[in-house]
Amino acid sequence: MKKRLFNLFMIMVCIFFMNASFSFAEDAYFNQIIDMSKFYEGHTPDKLFEDGNYLAAINDGSSSDFFEVSFKTVTEINNITFKWYDSVNYPSDFKVYLRSNGNWINIANENAYVLQNTFQPYYQIKLNTAIKADAVKFVANKNIGQQRLLMERIYINEDLIMIEDLAEEILKNKDIENLTEHQKIVFFMKWISENITDNLGTADPVQTVKNKKGACGDKSHLLIALCKVKGIDARLVNLYNYPKPGLGHTITEIYWGGKWRIYDPTYASYYLNKKEDLNNYKNPDVASLLEIKKNSDIVDNNAVVFRLDKYNRDFNQPAMYAKGDAYEKANPSGTIGFDIPMNFPAKFDLSAGSYRYGKEDGFNSDMQDINSIPAGIYTLGSSYHNVNHIYQLENMEKGKEYILEVKFIDINEFNFNINVNGINIKNQILKDNKLELDFIAINNCGEIMLKHNYNEYPKNVLIDYISIRKKN
């Protein structure tokens, strides 16, 4: 028997393997049997996994992946739900067993289904007859993505509302056979506006529904999930660095009638290309992001809004993200995804000789401060979004030498290119996770671009700090 403690750091999220003893079966390398009762004293089965802890199993490809979790006490199981870490790597062919009176009972998976939402899949099994059990075993024979199990949480006897069920409930008694895609989307947005309060939440739609709270991104993820379970394609759109660097807004773009169209679940609103469609609630010509960018007056003049209390925030004026300026001035803006590159700007005012984002502490949290750091520059590469950097240099002294420092948390096996404008590179070196770039200012203004070529998930690095200073 071997004991190992795994510490795994994944980009965007800190993922720590459970701090417990792992026993590996001889015929199933890296498979894990975890006696939760020994480590999580006092925890009931529905609290096995605390925030930030993940249960993982990685297989060498020779046998099935599995994990086995023992409960502290015998528990009567009515339903059990497995939540996986991401929508890229998860099991597709599996069996679930409960241990009752020393015997393993196959509760199969014919009543289970996967919710493939924008973040994480769920498997939920509802039992016709409750089973008293002291352990659960999950065996995966086939996986989507990598051959590994990365479990975020097990819910036992929690009445989590799956998105498929919620969509059915929202559209119940709505003559669903004759509803247009637009009408379904509006019903979904109305439900979100009436049931999800404004607060910081989680991007996971199931948890947003459970907690009944969420910000713009949480509501957008929920709307996307509701659309997808009804066969309507949808995607996230972000408006970054508006009204100031670090801030922003998340909305959705939903596909129907041959094109993508903008819907904002925060205000339960959409925007029309033609004023004459203001009273057309069945199939109006809802504008796309590209159309709004070309003519932002669409937002100011042709809005259809169902949540006026939030839309009319200040003296009956539209809230800041419901104005055309938000779509015109946000930078960058567009569809987000690990395979969709976006260029994130950061201004460096060098009138005082130096400028800096973040502090050298080996951590990344201060680089994600929305009140002081431009959006996106805490990372470089492909993860939740695909990030390149553009450093906009202002108020330089012509002919003077400057040095750029970018300190990475860990840049092992990560490559990027450097493009410049308005400066001449004198020397550059990448050593000990730090990029040092010496350059001469040709003009008062210039640009430095850090550009990568990755479009896989995840392939990125986190950044400790970025600084530019004039050399003495």
C-alpha positions in Angstrom: 0.0 0.0 0.0 1.2 3.4 -0.8 0.3 6.7 0.6 0.5 10.0 -1.4 -0.7 13.5 -0.9 -1.3 15.3 -4.2 -1.3 19.1 -4.5 -2.6 20.2 -7.9 -2.7 23.9 -8.9 -5.0 24.5 -11.9 -5.1 27.8 -13.8 -7.9 30.2 -12.7 -8.8 28.0 -9.7 -6.8 26.5 -6.9 -7.6 22.8 -6.8 -6.3 20.9 -3.9 -6.6 17.1 -3.6 -8.3 16.0 -0.5 -6.0 16.1 2.5 -6.5 12.5 3.4 -4.8 9.1 3.1 -5.2 7.5 -0.3 -5.1 3.8 -0.8 -4.3 2.4 -4.3 -5.7 -0.9 -5.4 -2.9 -3.0 -7.0 -4.9 -3.5 -10.2 -6.0 0.1 -10.5 -3.1 2.4 -10.3 -4.0 5.9 -9.0 -7.5 4.9 -8.1 -8.5 6.0 -4.6 -10.4 4.6 -1.6 -11.0 7.4 0.8 -12.3 6.9 4.3 -13.9 10.2 4.8 -15.0 9.3 8.3 -11.4 9.3 9.5 -10.6 12.7 8.2 -13.8 14.7 8.2 -14.8 14.2 11.8 -18.2 15.7 12.5 -19.1 16.2 8.8 -22.3 14.8 7.5 -22.3 13.2 4.1 -23.7 16.2 2.3 -20.6 18.2 3.5 -17.9 15.9 2.4 -16.4 18.4 0.1 -15.6 21.8 1.3 -15.1 24.8 -0.9 -11.7 24.7 -2.8 -11.2 20.9 -2.2 -11.5 18.5 -5.0 -11.4 14.7 -5.2 -9.3 13.4 -8.1 -8.4 10.1 -9.6 -6.0 9.7 -12.6 -5.8 6.4 -14.5 -2.9 5.0 -16.5 -5.4 3.8 -19.1 -5.2 0.1 -18.2 -8.4 -0.1 -16.2 -11.5 1.8 -15.1 -11.2 4.9 -12.9 -13.0 4.8 -9.6 -13.3 6.4 -6.2 -14.9 5.1 -3.1 -16.1 7.3 -0.3 -17.1 6.0 3.2 -19.6 7.9 5.3 -19.2 8.5 9.0 -22.7 7.0 9.7 -25.2 4.9 7.8 -27.3 7.3 5.8 -30.6 6.8 4.1 -30.1 7.8 0.4 -33.0 9.1 -1.6 -31.0 10.9 -4.3 -27.3 11.5 -5.0 -25.8 14.1 -7.3 -22.2 14.3 -8.6 -20.7 17.6 -9.6 -17.6 17.5 -11.9 -15.0 20.2 -12.0 -15.2 21.2 -15.7 -17.1 20.6 -18.9 -14.0 19.4 -20.7 -13.1 16.4 -18.7 -15.8 14.2 -17.2 -17.0 10.5 -17.3 -19.4 9.5 -20.1 -19.8 5.8 -19.3 -20.1 5.0 -15.6 -21.7 3.0 -12.8 -22.6 4.0 -9.3 -22.8 1.7 -6.3 -24.0 2.2 -2.7 -22.7 -0.1 0.0 -25.6 -1.4 2.2 -25.1 -4.1 4.9 -21.7 -4.9 3.4 -23.0 -5.4 -0.1 -22.4 -3.2 -3.1 -25.7 -2.3 -4.9 -25.6 -1.1 -8.5 -27.9 1.9 -8.7 -27.1 2.1 -12.4 -27.3 5.2 -14.4 -30.5 4.8 -16.5 -32.1 7.5 -14.4 -29.1 9.8 -14.3 -28.4 12.5 -16.8 -25.6 14.9 -17.4 -26.2 18.7 -17.4 -23.6 19.9 -19.8 -23.7 23.6 -18.8 -21.2 26.3 -19.5 -19.1 25.4 -16.5 -19.7 21.9 -15.0 -21.6 18.8 -15.7 -23.8 17.2 -13.1 -25.0 13.6 -12.8 -28.1 13.2 -10.7 -29.7 9.9 -9.6 -33.1 9.7 -7.9 -33.9 6.4 -6.3 -37.4 5.0 -6.4 -36.8 3.4 -3.0 -34.4 4.8 -0.4 -31.3 2.8 0.4 -29.5 2.8 3.7 -25.8 3.0 2.9 -22.4 3.7 4.5 -20.4 4.3 1.3 -20.6 5.2 -2.4 -18.4 4.0 -5.3 -18.2 5.7 -8.7 -16.7 3.7 -11.5 -15.9 5.4 -14.9 -15.3 3.2 -17.9 -15.0 6.0 -20.4 -14.3 9.7 -20.2 -14.8 12.8 -22.3 -11.5 14.6 -22.6 -8.7 13.3 -20.4 -8.9 10.0 -18.7 -9.2 11.3 -15.1 -11.9 11.9 -12.6 -12.0 15.4 -11.1 -14.9 15.6 -8.7 -15.9 18.9 -7.1 -18.7 17.7 -4.8 -21.2 15.0 -3.9 -24.7 16.1 -2.9 -26.7 13.6 -0.9 -30.4 14.0 -0.4 -30.3 17.6 -1.6 -33.1 18.7 -3.9 -31.0 20.4 -6.5 -33.0 21.6 -9.4 -31.4 20.5 -12.6 -31.6 23.0 -15.4 -33.6 20.7 -17.7 -36.3 20.4 -15.0 -36.2 24.2 -14.4 -36.7 24.9 -18.1 -39.7 22.6 -18.2 -41.2 24.3 -15.2 -40.7 27.8 -16.6 -42.4 26.9 -19.9 -45.1 24.9 -18.4 -48.6 26.0 -19.5 -47.0 28.3 -22.1 -48.2 26.4 -25.2 -44.6 25.4 -25.7 -45.2 23.7 -29.1 -46.0 27.1 -30.6 -43.5 29.3 -28.8 -40.7 30.8 -30.9 -37.1 30.7 -29.7 -37.3 34.4 -28.9 -40.4 33.9 -26.7 -38.7 31.1 -24.8 -35.7 33.3 -24.1 -37.9 36.1 -22.8 -39.7 33.7 -20.5 -36.3 32.5 -19.2 -35.1 36.1 -18.7 -38.3 37.0 -16.9 -37.9 34.1 -14.5 -34.3 35.0 -13.8 -35.2 38.7 -13.1 -38.1 37.6 -10.7 -36.2 34.8 -8.9 -32.5 35.6 -8.8 -31.6 38.5 -6.6 -28.6 40.8 -7.3 -25.6 39.6 -5.4 -22.2 37.9 -5.9 -22.8 34.3 -6.7 -21.3 31.4 -8.6 -21.1 30.9 -12.4 -22.6 27.5 -11.9 -26.2 27.7 -13.0 -27.4 25.0 -10.7 -25.9 26.8 -7.7 -27.3 30.1 -8.9 -30.8 28.6 -8.8 -30.2 26.9 -5.4 -28.9 30.1 -3.8 -31.3 32.4 -5.6 -28.7 35.1 -6.1 -26.1 36.1 -8.7 -24.4 38.9 -10.6 -24.4 39.6 -14.3 -22.1 36.7 -15.1 -24.1 34.2 -13.0 -27.4 35.2 -14.6 -25.8 35.0 -18.1 -24.5 31.5 -17.4 -28.0 30.5 -16.2 -29.7 31.9 -19.3 -27.3 30.1 -21.5 -27.9 26.8 -19.7 -31.6 27.2 -20.0 -31.4 27.9 -23.7 -29.0 25.0 -24.3 -31.2 22.3 -22.7 -33.9 23.5 -25.1 -31.7 23.2 -28.1 -31.0 26.9 -28.5 -27.3 27.7 -28.9 -26.0 30.4 -26.7 -22.6 31.9 -25.6 -21.1 34.4 -23.3 -20.2 38.0 -24.3 -18.1 40.2 -22.0 -17.7 44.0 -22.0 -14.4 44.6 -20.3 -12.8 47.7 -18.8 -16.0 49.9 -18.8 -16.7 52.4 -17.3 -13.2 52.2 -16.0 -10.3 49.7 -16.1 -11.2 46.5 -14.2 -14.9 46.8 -14.3 -17.2 45.2 -16.9 -20.4 43.4 -17.7 -21.4 40.0 -18.9 -24.3 39.4 -21.3 -25.3 36.6 -23.7 -25.5 36.1 -27.5 -28.1 33.6 -28.5 -28.6 32.0 -31.9 -31.9 31.8 -33.7 -33.3 32.9 -37.0 -30.0 32.5 -38.8 -27.9 34.8 -36.6 -26.6 35.6 -33.1 -28.5 38.1 -31.0 -27.8 40.0 -27.8 -29.9 39.3 -24.6 -29.0 40.8 -21.3 -30.5 38.8 -18.4 -29.4 41.4 -15.8 -32.0 43.8 -17.1 -34.1 41.2 -18.8 -33.6 43.2 -22.0 -32.8 43.0 -25.7 -32.2 45.6 -28.4 -33.9 45.9 -31.8 -32.6 46.9 -35.2 -35.9 48.4 -36.1 -38.2 50.6 -34.0 -41.3 49.1 -35.7 -40.5 45.8 -33.9 -41.0 47.3 -30.4 -44.4 45.6 -30.2 -43.4 42.4 -31.9 -42.9 40.0 -29.0 -42.9 36.8 -31.2 -40.0 37.1 -33.6 -38.5 40.7 -33.6 -35.2 41.5 -35.3 -33.0 41.4 -32.2 -29.6 43.0 -32.8 -26.3 41.1 -32.6 -23.2 42.4 -30.9 -21.6 43.3 -34.2 -24.7 45.3 -35.2 -24.7 47.1 -31.9 -21.0 48.0 -32.2 -21.7 49.5 -35.6 -24.6 51.5 -34.3 -24.8 51.8 -30.5 -27.9 54.1 -30.8 -29.8 50.8 -31.0 -29.2 50.3 -27.3 -30.2 53.8 -26.4 -33.3 54.0 -28.6 -34.6 50.5 -29.3 -34.4 48.7 -26.0 -37.1 46.3 -24.8 -36.8 46.0 -21.0 -38.7 43.8 -18.6 -36.8 44.7 -15.4 -37.4 48.5 -15.2 -36.4 48.7 -11.5 -32.8 47.8 -12.3 -32.7 49.4 -15.8 -33.8 52.8 -14.6 -31.3 53.2 -11.8 -30.6 56.9 -11.5 -33.3 59.5 -12.1 -35.0 57.3 -14.7 -31.8 57.1 -16.7 -30.7 53.7 -18.0 -28.0 52.0 -15.8 -24.5 52.3 -17.1 -24.4 48.8 -18.8 -27.7 49.4 -20.5 -26.3 52.4 -22.5 -24.8 52.4 -26.0 -21.5 53.7 -24.5 -20.9 50.3 -22.8 -20.9 48.5 -26.1 -19.0 51.3 -27.9 -16.2 51.9 -25.3 -15.6 48.6 -23.6 -12.2 47.2 -24.5 -11.9 44.4 -25.3 -15.5 43.2 -25.9 -16.8 40.1 -27.6 -17.5 36.4 -27.3 -15.3 34.7 -24.7 -13.8 31.3 -24.8 -10.5 29.5 -24.4 -10.1 29.4 -28.2 -11.1 33.0 -28.9 -8.1 35.3 -28.5 -8.7 38.8 -27.1 -6.2 41.6 -26.6 -6.4 43.1 -23.1 -4.9 46.7 -22.7 -3.1 48.2 -19.8 -2.0 51.8 -19.7 1.4 52.8 -18.3 1.7 56.5 -17.6 5.5 57.0 -17.4 5.4 60.8 -16.7 6.8 60.0 -13.2 9.4 57.6 -14.7 7.7 54.4 -13.6 4.4 52.5 -13.4 3.4 49.2 -11.8 0.5 46.8 -11.5 0.6 44.3 -8.6 3.3 43.6 -6.0 6.0 41.0 -5.9 4.7 38.5 -3.4 4.5 35.3 -5.3 0.7 35.4 -5.4 -1.8 36.6 -7.9 -4.8 37.8 -5.9 -3.9 41.5 -6.0 -3.6 41.4 -9.9 -7.3 40.6 -9.9 -8.4 43.7 -8.0 -11.2 45.1 -10.2 -10.8 48.5 -8.6 -7.1 49.1 -9.5 -6.1 46.5 -12.2 -7.2 46.4 -15.8 -9.3 43.4 -16.7 -7.5 40.2 -17.8 -3.8 41.1 -17.2 -3.5 38.8 -14.2 -3.0 36.0 -16.7 -1.5 35.3 -20.2 -2.7 32.4 -22.3 -5.8 30.3 -22.8 -8.1 29.4 -19.9 -11.6 30.8 -19.1 -10.8 33.4 -21.7 -8.0 33.7 -24.2 -5.7 36.6 -23.1 -3.0 38.5 -24.9 -1.5 41.7 -23.4 -1.1 45.2 -24.9 0.9 47.6 -22.8 0.1 51.2 -23.8 3.0 53.3 -23.0 2.4 57.0 -22.4 4.5 60.1 -21.6 7.9 58.5 -22.2 11.0 60.6 -22.8 12.3 60.2 -26.3 15.7 58.6 -26.4 15.6 57.3 -22.8 16.0 53.7 -21.8 13.3 51.8 -20.0 12.9 48.4 -18.6 9.8 46.2 -18.6 9.5 43.5 -15.9 6.8 40.8 -16.0 7.0 38.3 -13.1 5.2 35.1 -13.8 4.1 32.6 -11.1 5.4 29.7 -13.2 6.2 29.9 -16.9 7.4 26.4 -17.4 6.7 25.2 -21.0 4.8 28.3 -22.0 5.8 30.4 -25.0 4.8 33.8 -26.3 6.0 36.4 -28.8 6.8 40.1 -28.2 5.7 42.8 -30.7 6.5 46.5 -30.2 5.6 49.9 -31.7 7.2 53.2 -31.0 10.2 51.7 -29.2 13.4 49.8 -30.0 14.2 46.7 -28.1 17.8 46.8 -26.7 17.8 43.5 -24.8 15.4 40.9 -23.5 15.8 37.9 -21.2 13.4 35.4 -19.6 14.9 33.9 -16.5 13.6 32.6 -13.2 10.0 33.2 -14.2 10.8 36.9 -15.0 10.7 38.7 -18.4 13.1 41.7 -18.5 12.9 43.8 -21.6 15.2 46.8 -22.1 14.0 49.3 -24.7 14.6 52.8 -26.0 11.7 55.2 -26.5 11.5 56.4 -30.1 8.4 58.4 -29.4 6.5 59.7 -26.4 4.0 56.9 -26.8 4.5 53.2 -27.7 3.1 49.7 -27.3 4.4 46.3 -26.2 2.3 43.3 -27.0 2.7 39.9 -25.4 1.0 37.4 -27.8 0.7 33.6 -27.4 -0.6 31.0 -29.9 -2.5 28.7 -27.6 -6.2 27.7 -28.1 -6.4 24.8 -25.7 -7.7 24.6 -22.2 -6.0 25.3 -19.9 -2.7 26.6 -21.3 -1.8 29.8 -19.5 0.4 31.4 -16.8 -0.5 33.6 -13.9 1.3 36.9 -13.3 2.7 38.2 -10.1 3.3 41.8 -11.2 4.1 44.0 -14.2 6.3 47.1 -14.0 8.0 49.6 -16.3 10.6 52.1 -15.1 13.1 54.5 -16.6 16.7 53.4 -16.2 19.1 55.7 -14.5 
